[in-house]
Every structure is written in structure tokens, then in C-alpha cells.
């Protein structure tokens, strides 16, 4: 009985060592494939980047959770750059499900829908992103879609909401969108007023200065 237990213990140890060696080899292979993929990604050879990233993700490794998520993010961006928006969207959907507080994945999934002219789905994702993160970049995205659709009242509601929440990096974009909304609604006096305030706040914005000159000829 004692010999049997010792043999069994030795077999378990050998199997464990073999499994560890196999996993370390798989992890090293995964890292190497990721490194190669990023070289092609930096060179904007997204087809090659996709090839190496997919090979890396198909390399089975119990230790690869973190590196897999990183490769999935690069893979999604590679698909996006090649305008394969549906494949990119599915990956961004998976990534945002694993981290619902990450604004970027919501934004990019919504943008994939937008690029495919699936505006209702894009609006749903952007609204969900706003509800989860309170990042006013989502309000700017929603506002932009409504401007494109000539739904200026809805666009105005979201622009005002975002500006009242102020203090984020997207407040400048929302303020500029407010100018566009008033201009396209032919409320030139209000557009000029908002444009003047915007230019006072962001004097480096050359596009806004040109817009102000244009609006001055309308009031």
C-alpha cells in the first residue's frame, strides 16, 4: 500500500510539473505572438496584426486571462481600422461586459453600430454607457446622431444636459455642438451668442472662430 501511494504521489507530481511546463511554454508563445502582432499594429498592417492576435488567442493557457483581454482589445481595434465593424463590435461587446465601468468599450461598441448606420442600437449603447459611467462623452455622441438626423430639439436636450454636468473633457465638444444646433435651427442670434462665449472660453479653436465670423454675418 505504501509503495502504491508513493507511486501515485510521484505520478501526480510529474503530471503537475508537466502541466506547469506546458502552461509556461504556452504563455511564452502567447506573449511572443502578442509582441509580433503589436509590431504590425504599429505599422498599420492590420491584416497581419489580426493574424497574430488570433493565433495568440487560440493558444490555450490557463494563465492568460489578462493578456487575452489585452489582445482582444487590439484585435477589436484592428478590425475597426479595417472597417470590419461587426467583428469589432462583437469584441467590444465582450470587453464591456467584463468591465461595465470602462467608458471606452461602450463608446467603441456604439461607434461600430453608428458606422453601420444602425442608429437606434448606437443610441441604446451610448445611453447605457451614460447610465453606467456618467461620462458626458456619451451625451456628445447621442447629440451628434440627433444632429445628423436633423432632430434638433432632442439634440438640444442632450447638449444642455451635458453642459450642465460640465467639468469633463467633452464639455467643449458639447458646447460646440450647441452652436451647430442653433445655427441649423436658424436661430442665428442664439448661435452667435453661444459661439462668442465658446470662443472666449476656447480662444485656440480656429474652427469656432470661423463659425463666429460666419454667424456675425447672420445677426
Secondary structure, 3 states (H helix, E strand, C coil): CHHHHHHHHHHHHHHHHHHHHHHHHHHHHHHHHHHHHHHHHHCCCHHHHHHHHHHHHHCCCCCCHHHHHHHHHHHHHHHHHCCCHHHHHHHHHHHHHHCCCCHHHHHHHHHHHHHCCCHHHHHHHHHHHHHHHCCCHHHHHHHHHHHHCCCHHHHHHHHHHHHHHCCCCCHHHHHHHHHHHHHHCCCHHHHHHHHHHHHHHCCCCHHHHHHHHHHHCCC
